[in-house]
Amino acid sequence: MASSPDFSSADNTPGNPESGSPSDISAASGTAVGGGRRGRVRLRRAAVMAVPATVVAAGLAILTAQGALGVQFAISGMPFTVTATELNGTGFEQFGGLDNMADGSPNAGDSGGQVLVVTSAIKNATLTKLCQSVDLGGTNLLITAGGGDQKVTASDLTTDSTQLSGDAAFGNIEIGNDASTLDKANAKGPIGVFSQQADTVRIGNLRQTNYATTAGVFRLPGLKLRFSDSGC
């Protein structure tokens, strides 16, 4: 279809096979061949140009799956509550950061569309009796999972929180690291930011107020989603 404009001459139609000089016919034929060559050149150029974009996209996908980029989406600005009777994890990191709302978000208020958060990253985590709820104004969207024999599991889990409480215990904890040097999980914070990390973490009676959560893999056995008059 891209070479059809090359055959614009009315003399070179199927109804006039003898019209035009041999050079005209040769030129028309050359145009057809040339159009094919140009098509192949364009295709090769497009392929070459697509390679960097493909590499970048693949790299971003890998980094996102590993949790190395943390939260990169625009948050809604609506906080949600997460609770669990127990959280156990290996590879724990924690540092401060900023989450950003979409431009013009009605939830921005006087915040300028930014929320100061504490990012917690866990390489591998298990949670017992997970509950998540968001207040929609008069009703709550409620999610529960892991209440039976099987626990909720997550890999490369990150949560951006404004509040976190529970009974915590850490194994081989390091406090005061530069956030850009963390290496226990697949997440790093900004350079010059205070942080901490540990080999293991256990939090009983976990309660968080979150603005964002990401995970490489999140398995929720016994998942139930419903509306409720009360939250977690």
Secondary structure, DSSP 8 states (H G I E B T S, - for coil): -TTGGG---TTSSTT-TT-S-HHHHHHHHHHHHHHHHHHHHHHHHHHHHHHHHHHHHHHHHHHHHHTTT---S-B-S--EEEEEEEEEEEEEEEEEEEEEB-TT-TT-TTTTTEEEEEEEEEEEEEEESEEEEEE-SSSEEEEEE--SSS-EEEEEEEEEEEEEEEEEEEES-EEEEEGGG--SSS----TT-EEEEEEEEEEEEEEEEEEEEE-SEEE-TT-EEEEESS--
